[in-house]
Amino acid sequence: MRAPTPVPEHSSRAPADSKRDRQTKIVGAGLAAIASVIAIVVASRFERKPPPPPAQSNTVAVTGSAVSITSGAPQWDVIRLGKAEAATEHWSDPVPGLVKVNETTAARVGAPLGGRVAEIYAELGQTVSVGTPLFKVASPDLAALRADEEHAKIDLAATKATYDRVHAIVQARALPEKEEIQAAQALRQAELAATAASSRLNSLKVATQGYGEFVVRSPRAGQVAEKTVLPGQEIEAGAAGNLMMIADLSTVWVVAEVFESDSIGVKPGTKTRITVASAPGRVFESEVQTVSAVVDPDRHSIPIRVQLDNPDGALKPNTFARMQFFTAAPPGSVDIAASALVTDGANQYVYIRGADGKFSRRRVTAGAAREGRVLVTAGLLPGDIVVERGAILLDNQIQLAD
């Protein structure tokens, strides 16, 4: 008789263990949910303590846009006061300029007809006289004009011979007079065509060589100030005035592009002094000739022109120069230290000290700075006490108070 197979002990406990695990998980989930609810309730009742109030200074007080500083306060160590003084005539700071050709004593030279440049007789900087050959051009257009002139002369000669013959026959009463009238009209037309052909050639005002070449000559005495033509270059009939410039350099222009703020007080007749690096130690004095009535729309600058005598040729075109103007200040303007200005990007301000000792901000209109000083044309009066150093400190105090 076979003995029964024994049953493992753990097989009878497995369902009980699984049930306990599920109960444990349920209890843990419940506890977690309770903890979350408690945390939410606690967080909803939490109140953050407000930050401590900023320390109040007992030496600086701000009221609106006015600042008062007590006597002996450490802020006085960084503040310096100054007085606005009535502005007077003064030399401006140097502004860059450029020496240019005096265009009233210059002439631009071109070619009246298209063609190819055969030879060049004058070079840049060369001194020329009236009629000096400048360059020669081989031009098919000139050949065509010459051919037109010759054809017109041939037609004129033939028409005149016809007229003479008709006139003689009419005089012999072998032809009616209307034939002579028609021959006379043809002769007149041939004369006009010949005159027009000759006028076209004479209007070129060039010295012709051969059948299709001409030489361009200088229209005035001076120096070759510009030259853009080369041997063998093909030029078109519309190139007039773009090949050479002949200029009398006994006088030159000096032109400065000045910003609007730098042009205050500058007008025709304003005294000017000019220096150039090519003439060290020399100061050229003159007066402003013209101030442009139009502001450059891109650079917001104003061209100011001065004319200078240049008998020794020391001032050469395209040389950089430095220009100063002796200007009178606008009525009511004052002069203050440039360090007194405070700007917010759109406007300029200064801080002034009133009779009550408080500092207040005032909007002003200022010009360009020069040698550490600035011209104020509106907003200040002579004698006003302004903060020359430390204005930023006062500005910061007002911002902190706001």
C-alpha positions in Angstrom: 0.0 0.0 0.0 1.5 3.4 -1.2 1.8 6.3 1.3 0.0 9.6 0.4 2.1 12.4 -1.2 2.9 15.1 1.4 1.6 18.7 0.7 4.1 21.6 1.1 3.5 23.8 4.1 3.7 27.2 2.1 1.0 26.3 -0.3 -1.6 26.5 2.4 -0.4 30.0 3.6 -0.1 31.8 0.2 -3.7 33.2 0.1 -3.3 34.6 3.6 0.0 36.4 2.7 -1.5 37.9 -0.5 -4.4 39.3 1.5 -2.2 40.9 4.1 -0.1 42.6 1.3 -3.2 44.1 -0.2 -4.4 45.4 3.2 -0.9 46.9 3.8 -1.0 48.8 0.5 -4.5 50.1 1.1 -3.5 51.3 4.6 -0.4 53.0 3.1 -2.4 54.7 0.4 -4.9 56.0 2.9 -2.2 57.4 5.2 -0.5 59.1 2.2 -3.8 60.7 1.2 -4.4 61.9 4.8 -0.9 63.4 4.9 -1.5 65.2 1.6 -4.7 66.7 2.9 -3.0 67.8 6.1 -0.1 69.4 4.0 -2.6 71.3 1.8 -4.5 72.6 4.9 -1.3 73.7 6.6 0.0 75.4 3.4 -3.3 77.3 2.9 -2.9 78.8 6.4 0.7 79.7 6.0 1.5 83.4 6.0 4.9 84.8 4.9 6.2 87.5 7.1 6.5 90.8 5.3 10.1 92.0 4.6 11.6 94.4 7.0 11.0 98.1 6.0 14.0 99.7 4.4 16.2 101.6 6.7 15.3 105.3 6.6 18.1 107.7 6.2 18.1 110.5 8.7 20.4 112.6 6.5 18.5 112.6 3.1 14.8 113.5 2.7 12.9 113.2 -0.6 9.8 115.2 -1.2 8.4 114.7 -4.7 11.3 115.7 -7.1 13.1 117.7 -4.4 15.9 116.3 -2.2 17.2 117.8 1.0 20.5 116.8 2.7 21.3 117.7 6.3 24.4 119.6 7.2 27.4 117.3 7.8 25.8 114.3 5.9 28.3 112.0 4.2 26.6 112.8 0.9 28.2 116.2 0.9 31.6 114.5 0.3 30.5 113.6 -3.3 28.5 116.7 -4.1 30.1 119.8 -5.6 28.2 123.0 -6.4 28.8 125.6 -9.0 27.3 128.8 -10.4 25.7 129.2 -13.9 27.5 132.1 -15.6 26.3 134.2 -18.4 27.7 132.8 -21.7 30.0 135.0 -23.7 31.8 134.8 -27.1 34.2 131.9 -27.3 36.1 129.6 -29.7 34.3 126.4 -30.3 36.0 123.0 -30.1 37.7 121.9 -33.3 35.5 120.2 -35.8 36.7 118.1 -38.8 36.7 119.7 -42.2 37.9 118.9 -45.7 39.8 121.1 -48.2 37.9 121.2 -51.5 38.3 122.8 -54.9 36.7 126.3 -55.2 34.0 125.3 -57.7 33.6 128.9 -58.9 37.1 128.9 -60.3 37.0 125.4 -61.8 35.9 123.8 -65.0 34.9 120.2 -65.7 36.1 118.8 -69.0 34.6 116.0 -71.1 34.3 114.7 -74.6 31.6 116.0 -76.9 31.6 112.8 -78.9 32.0 109.2 -78.1 35.1 107.2 -79.1 38.4 105.8 -77.9 41.0 107.8 -76.0 44.1 107.7 -78.2 46.5 109.8 -76.1 46.6 111.7 -72.8 48.7 114.9 -72.6 48.0 116.1 -69.1 48.3 114.3 -65.7 46.9 114.9 -62.3 48.4 118.0 -60.6 49.9 119.4 -63.8 49.6 123.1 -64.4 47.9 124.0 -67.7 47.0 127.2 -69.5 44.0 128.1 -71.7 44.2 125.9 -74.8 46.7 123.3 -73.5 46.0 119.9 -75.1 44.5 117.5 -72.5 43.7 114.3 -74.5 43.0 113.0 -78.0 40.0 110.9 -79.0 39.5 108.7 -82.1 35.8 109.1 -82.8 33.7 107.5 -85.5 31.0 110.1 -84.7 33.4 112.8 -85.8 34.0 111.0 -89.1 30.3 110.8 -89.6 29.9 114.6 -89.0 32.7 115.3 -91.4 31.1 113.1 -94.0 27.8 115.0 -93.5 29.6 118.3 -94.0 31.2 117.2 -97.2 28.0 115.7 -98.6 26.3 119.0 -97.8 29.0 120.9 -99.6 28.7 118.7 -102.6 24.9 119.0 -102.7 25.3 122.8 -102.3 27.7 123.0 -105.2 25.4 120.9 -107.4 22.3 122.8 -106.4 24.1 126.1 -107.1 25.2 124.9 -110.6 21.6 123.9 -111.3 20.3 127.2 -110.2 22.8 129.1 -112.3 21.8 127.0 -115.4 18.1 127.5 -114.8 18.6 131.2 -114.2 20.4 131.6 -117.5 17.7 129.7 -119.4 15.0 131.7 -117.7 16.8 134.9 -118.7 16.8 133.6 -122.3 13.1 133.1 -122.0 13.4 129.4 -122.7 11.9 128.4 -119.4 9.1 129.9 -117.3 10.1 131.9 -114.1 8.6 129.2 -111.8 11.5 126.9 -112.7 13.9 129.5 -111.4 11.8 129.9 -108.2 12.0 126.2 -107.5 15.7 126.1 -108.2 16.2 129.0 -105.8 14.3 127.2 -103.1 16.5 124.1 -103.6 19.6 126.2 -103.4 18.4 127.8 -100.2 17.8 124.4 -98.6 21.2 123.2 -99.7 22.8 126.3 -98.1 21.0 125.7 -94.8 22.0 122.0 -94.8 25.7 123.0 -95.4 25.5 125.7 -92.7 24.0 123.2 -90.2 26.7 120.6 -90.9 29.5 123.1 -90.4 27.8 124.4 -87.2 27.7 120.9 -85.7 31.4 120.6 -86.2 32.2 124.1 -85.0 30.1 123.6 -81.8 32.3 120.8 -80.6 35.0 123.4 -79.8 37.8 120.9 -80.3 40.8 120.8 -82.5 40.3 118.1 -85.1 43.1 116.0 -86.5 42.8 113.9 -89.5 39.4 112.6 -90.6 38.1 111.1 -87.3 40.3 112.4 -84.4 39.9 115.4 -82.2 41.9 116.9 -79.3 40.3 118.3 -76.2 42.0 121.5 -74.9 41.9 123.2 -71.5 39.1 125.8 -71.2 41.0 127.7 -68.5 44.3 128.1 -66.7 44.9 126.1 -63.5 45.9 122.6 -62.3 44.4 119.3 -63.2 42.5 118.6 -59.9 40.7 115.5 -61.1 41.4 112.9 -63.8 39.4 109.8 -64.5 40.4 109.1 -68.1 42.9 106.5 -69.3 44.6 105.7 -72.6 42.5 103.3 -74.7 39.3 104.0 -72.6 36.0 103.9 -74.5 33.9 107.0 -73.7 30.4 107.8 -74.6 28.9 111.0 -76.0 27.3 111.6 -72.6 30.6 111.7 -70.7 30.8 115.5 -70.8 32.3 116.9 -67.6 33.3 113.6 -66.1 36.9 113.1 -67.4 39.0 115.9 -66.0 38.7 119.0 -63.8 40.8 122.1 -64.2 40.9 124.3 -61.1 42.5 127.5 -60.1 43.9 126.6 -56.6 44.9 130.1 -55.7 41.7 129.9 -53.5 40.2 126.8 -52.0 37.1 125.9 -49.9 37.2 124.3 -46.5 33.9 122.5 -45.7 32.9 121.1 -42.3 29.9 118.9 -41.6 28.7 120.2 -38.3 26.0 118.7 -36.0 23.0 120.8 -35.3 24.0 121.4 -31.7 27.5 122.5 -32.8 26.2 125.1 -35.3 24.6 127.3 -32.6 25.7 130.9 -33.3 27.5 130.1 -36.5 26.4 132.3 -39.4 28.0 134.0 -42.5 30.7 136.3 -41.3 31.6 134.3 -38.2 35.3 134.3 -37.5 37.1 131.1 -38.2 40.5 129.6 -37.8 41.7 126.5 -39.6 44.7 124.2 -39.2 45.9 121.3 -41.4 48.4 118.6 -40.7 50.3 119.4 -44.0 51.1 122.9 -42.7 52.1 122.4 -39.0 52.3 125.6 -37.0 50.2 127.6 -39.4 46.7 128.9 -38.6 44.6 130.1 -41.4 42.0 132.8 -40.4 38.9 133.6 -42.4 35.2 134.1 -42.1 32.3 131.7 -42.7 31.1 132.2 -46.3 27.9 130.0 -46.3 25.9 128.0 -43.8 23.6 125.4 -45.5 19.9 126.0 -45.0 19.3 122.3 -45.3 20.1 119.6 -42.7 21.4 116.3 -44.0 18.6 113.9 -43.4 20.8 110.9 -42.6 23.6 112.4 -40.5 21.7 115.5 -39.2 24.7 117.6 -40.0 25.0 121.1 -41.6 27.7 121.9 -44.2 29.6 125.1 -43.3 31.9 126.5 -45.9 34.9 128.8 -45.6 37.0 130.2 -48.5 40.8 130.6 -48.0 43.5 132.2 -50.1 46.1 129.7 -51.1 48.9 131.6 -52.9 51.6 129.1 -52.0 49.5 126.0 -52.6 49.9 124.8 -49.0 46.2 123.8 -48.9 45.7 120.9 -51.2 42.2 119.6 -52.2 41.1 116.5 -50.2 43.3 117.4 -47.2 41.7 117.0 -43.8 41.4 120.1 -41.7 40.3 121.2 -38.2 38.0 124.2 -38.0 37.0 126.4 -35.0 34.4 129.2 -34.9 34.3 132.3 -32.7 30.6 132.4 -31.8 28.5 134.7 -29.8 26.2 132.9 -27.3 22.4 133.2 -27.8 20.7 135.9 -25.5 19.9 134.5 -22.1 22.2 131.5 -22.4 24.5 130.4 -19.5 27.6 128.3 -19.2 27.9 125.4 -16.8 30.1 122.4 -16.2 29.3 119.5 -18.6 29.3 117.1 -15.6 26.2 118.8 -14.3 24.0 117.4 -17.0 21.8 114.3 -16.3 19.8 112.7 -19.1 17.1 110.1 -19.3 17.7 109.5 -23.0 15.1 111.9 -24.3 15.6 115.0 -22.1 18.5 116.7 -20.3 18.3 117.9 -16.7 20.3 119.7 -14.0 19.8 119.8 -10.3 19.7 123.3 -8.8 19.9 124.4 -5.2 17.0 126.7 -4.1 16.9 129.3 -1.5 15.5 126.8 1.0 18.6 124.6 0.5 16.7 121.8 -1.3 17.9 120.4 -4.6 15.3 120.2 -7.4 15.5 118.8 -10.9 15.1 121.2 -13.8 14.8 120.4 -17.5 17.2 122.3 -19.7 18.3 122.7 -23.4 22.0 122.2 -23.8 24.4 122.5 -26.7 27.7 120.7 -27.4 30.3 120.3 -24.7 33.6 122.1 -25.1 36.6 121.9 -22.8 34.5 120.5 -20.0 31.8 123.2 -20.2 28.4 123.2 -21.9 26.2 126.0 -23.2 22.6 126.0 -21.9 20.2 128.0 -24.0 17.0 127.4 -22.0 16.1 126.4 -18.4 18.7 128.3 -16.4 19.5 131.8 -15.4 22.8 133.4 -14.6 23.6 132.9 -10.9 21.6 129.7 -10.5 23.5 127.2 -8.2 23.8 123.9 -9.9 25.1 120.5 -8.8 28.3 120.1 -10.9 29.2 116.7 -9.3 27.0 114.2 -7.6 23.8 114.8 -9.6 23.6 111.0 -10.2 23.4 110.5 -6.4 20.4 112.9 -6.2 18.8 111.2 -9.2 19.2 107.8 -7.5 17.6 109.0 -4.2 14.5 110.2 -6.1 14.2 106.8 -7.9 14.6 104.9 -4.6 11.9 107.0 -3.0 9.5 106.3 -5.9 
